[in-house]
Amino acid sequence: MPKKQMKLGAFLYPTGHHVAAWRHPQAAANAGSSIAHYREIAQVAEHAKFDMIFLADGAGTRGTEADLPALSRTATRYVAQFEPLTLLSSLAAVTSHVGLVATATTTYNEPYHVARKFASLDHLSGGRAGWNLVTSTSPYEAENFGSGGYTPHAQRYERAREFADVVRGLWDSWDDDAFVRDKESGVFFSPEKLHVLHHKGRHFSVRGPLNVARSPQGHPVMVQAGSSEPGKDLAAATAEVIFTAQVTLADAQSFYRDVKGRLAGYGRQWDHLKIMPGVFPVVGRTRQEANDKFEQLQDLIHPEVGLSLLQATGGLDLRGHDLDGPLPDELPPTEGGKSRQQLLIDLARRENLTIRQLYLKIAGARGHWQIVGTPADIADQLQERFEGEGADGFNVMPPYLPGGLVDFVELVLPELRRRGLFRTDYEGPTLRDNLGLPRPAIGGWAPAARAFEHAAE
Ligand SMILES: Cc1cc2nc3c(=O)[nH]c(=O)nc-3n(C[C@H](O)[C@H](O)[C@H](O)COP(=O)(O)O)c2cc1C
């Protein structure tokens, strides 16, 4: 039997994932407005045989006028970037094999829109579309949709479950061979091959059918990002890929066992869900070179940006204090995440960190798993997590673009291939072919909302 190989996504943030990436001398600072930039990196990813490119999204800049001192120095807070489906539609035309995964929220969209757009992308890319289903937590987004505040967690997930069912129901509107388009007889489609949804639920009333023919993959690949209990259940019921953010091997393994263990309850197989943690690799030919590259990025973090990270992650307002001194003794408690705040304070006190050192510790990978090292160091850690059942693959988060992706392709991929851990060619033309996922049969899936109702009974 051939050796099991890892799946790889290229997670593209416009200028890269490091908070100061856009200032790197080799970063394309205008990336968020440059189709030429995206075309180049999509082609790099495809040439390297990545399973997919992956785009996160948020329909709102993460900050207000009060945040301008830091916001105006940041490119990673949805300040200026393309809407993902529009961008991927353009990239579909200049690629032929790489999967195209876009984030679309269930909180502010309607399922008919989402079903229609992703089915269209699946057609126009020849079967390479994937939908990253998220629930929106950002108050900045809420303010763009007139909701006057954001919806509570449980309600967001309840809506998301029904949303996922409606979308999948709409994708089943037509049999594969429904459109006969017989000029002779004048029959355009066979009426018995049409399935009208007639959905009426708590959140949505959707008649259907979808006005897009069944797409090459049947359903675009379902991706999910969210790790709470309802998040894990939704993933076990509906997702075929999960993008996660576990940092340690032990946490990754326990998440992996937990979510995969839930699949059987939804009549699904262990292998039909690929768990792909994010990884932020800083690669050098030597460890010294890798450290130098990382330090070069860290040195570019402006103090305003560093301080705003401490505020955003731990509710610590340290403006006005000496950056190269210790944390003040008295700190007002936060109304935000109290455990996160305590974690930061404990870390600073334990390691005797200055304010600057503290923000540098949490900058960089924005909370994701970070590896700074040689190609062998990085391959060792990926291999350990892959073979130790902590991951089926990884969503690679280049520190800056395009250079950080090129480094991974030129330095780490040859090492993974030498170990037989990554493909040398695509298995097929569709994203499902490459991820090893089955093509869904019409109606051949368990509705998530109904499963949850039963669980609650
Ligand atoms: C790794 C990861 C990536 C995410 N990416 C996005 C994103 O691109 N856009 C978005 O609006 N929400 C994103 N989310 C937010 C989730 O959809 C969800 O709202 C959030 O994680 C809270 O749900 P949870 O408590 O189940 O984790 C992401 C979450 C995780 C864990």
The ligand as an SDF file (V2000), in Angstrom:
LIG
                    3D

 31 33  0  0  0  0  0  0  0  0999 V2000
   -8.7020   28.4100   12.6540 C   0  0  0  0  0  0  0  0  0  0  0  0
   -9.8960   29.3080   12.5670 C   0  0  0  0  0  0  0  0  0  0  0  0
  -10.0910   30.1170   11.4480 C   0  0  0  0  0  0  0  0  0  0  0  0
  -11.2090   30.9590   11.3440 C   0  0  0  0  0  0  0  0  0  0  0  0
  -11.3750   31.7450   10.2330 N   0  0  0  0  0  0  0  0  0  0  0  0
  -12.4000   32.6380   10.1890 C   0  0  0  0  0  0  0  0  0  0  0  0
  -12.5400   33.5430    9.0900 C   0  0  0  0  0  0  0  0  0  0  0  0
  -11.7740   33.5440    8.1380 O   0  0  0  0  0  0  0  0  0  0  0  0
  -13.5560   34.4300    9.1250 N   0  0  0  0  0  0  0  0  0  0  0  0
  -14.4640   34.4730   10.1500 C   0  0  0  0  0  0  0  0  0  0  0  0
  -15.3720   35.2920   10.1250 O   0  0  0  0  0  0  0  0  0  0  0  0
  -14.3610   33.6220   11.1910 N   0  0  0  0  0  0  0  0  0  0  0  0
  -13.3530   32.7180   11.2420 C   0  0  0  0  0  0  0  0  0  0  0  0
  -13.2530   31.8540   12.3120 N   0  0  0  0  0  0  0  0  0  0  0  0
  -14.2610   31.9600   13.3930 C   0  0  0  0  0  0  0  0  0  0  0  0
  -15.1770   30.7670   13.5500 C   0  0  0  0  0  0  0  0  0  0  0  0
  -16.0490   30.5830   12.4770 O   0  0  0  0  0  0  0  0  0  0  0  0
  -16.0000   30.9190   14.8170 C   0  0  0  0  0  0  0  0  0  0  0  0
  -16.8620   32.0050   14.7440 O   0  0  0  0  0  0  0  0  0  0  0  0
  -15.1530   31.1430   16.0350 C   0  0  0  0  0  0  0  0  0  0  0  0
  -14.0620   30.2720   16.0520 O   0  0  0  0  0  0  0  0  0  0  0  0
  -16.0000   30.9430   17.2850 C   0  0  0  0  0  0  0  0  0  0  0  0
  -16.5490   29.6600   17.2800 O   0  0  0  0  0  0  0  0  0  0  0  0
  -15.9680   28.5200   18.2010 P   0  0  0  0  0  0  0  0  0  0  0  0
  -16.2830   28.9950   19.5940 O   0  0  0  0  0  0  0  0  0  0  0  0
  -16.7090   27.2800   17.7940 O   0  0  0  0  0  0  0  0  0  0  0  0
  -14.4990   28.3950   17.9570 O   0  0  0  0  0  0  0  0  0  0  0  0
  -12.1460   31.0030   12.4080 C   0  0  0  0  0  0  0  0  0  0  0  0
  -11.9480   30.1870   13.5250 C   0  0  0  0  0  0  0  0  0  0  0  0
  -10.8520   29.3470   13.6190 C   0  0  0  0  0  0  0  0  0  0  0  0
  -10.6910   28.4930   14.8560 C   0  0  0  0  0  0  0  0  0  0  0  0
  1  2  1  0
  2  3  1  0
  2 30  2  0
  3  4  2  0
  4  5  1  0
  4 28  1  0
  5  6  2  0
  6  7  1  0
  6 13  1  0
  7  8  2  0
  7  9  1  0
  9 10  1  0
 10 11  2  0
 10 12  1  0
 12 13  2  0
 13 14  1  0
 14 15  1  0
 14 28  1  0
 15 16  1  0
 16 17  1  0
 16 18  1  0
 18 19  1  0
 18 20  1  0
 20 21  1  0
 20 22  1  0
 22 23  1  0
 23 24  1  0
 24 25  2  0
 24 26  1  0
 24 27  1  0
 28 29  2  0
 29 30  1  0
 30 31  1  0
M  END
$$$$
